[in-house]
Amino acid sequence: MIFELAAQTRFKVLADLADTGKLAFGYHMPWPGFGRVVRKEKGFAWIPGFFPVFTVTDQL
């Protein structure tokens, strides 16, 4: 693996997600697995998406 290239690629992807507000999905991300990336002072942060959880009694 070329670590410098990997870091550059990751930064480009995170910057694109943060700058465009695109919804992102990742199996390894916290529940519910989708959300948005925002810029922070020293990098990026993950904002989880909203996914309501209903039980059978909620539907009655």
N, C-alpha and C positions, 0 to 999 in steps of 0.2 A: 504494500500500500504506500502511496505517496502522500505522506501526512500533510504537507503544505497544500497540495491540491485538494485534499479532502476538506481541510479547514476553509479554504477559499470557496469551495462549492457549497459547503454548509452555510457560510455567511451569505452567499448570494441567494440561496433558497430562503433563508430566514428573512433577509432584507426584502425580498419580493413579497413574501407573505405579509410582513408587517406594513409595507408601503401600499399594498393593494387591498388589504383587508380580506383577502381570500380565506375561505374556510379550509382548514387543514384536518387531515385524519391520520392517525398513527396507532397501530396496535399496541405500542409500548407506552402510549400516553395515558395519563390518569383518566378515570371514568368521566365522561362517556366516550373518550377516545377521539373526539373531534373538538375543535375550537379555533381560536385565532392567535396569531403571534403579534405582539406589540413591542415597540422599541422602548428600551429603558436607558438610563444614563450610561451604563457600561455593558450594553448587550441587548438581549431580548428576553421577553417573558411570555409564558403560555397562559392564555385565558381560556379555561374550559368552556365548551358550549353548554347550553341549557337543554336538558333532556328530562322532561317530567316523568316520574315513575308513578304509575297507577296500580292499584290493587283491584281485585274483583269488587270489593265493597265500595270503592270510589265510583264505580260505574252505575251503581244501583240508585 
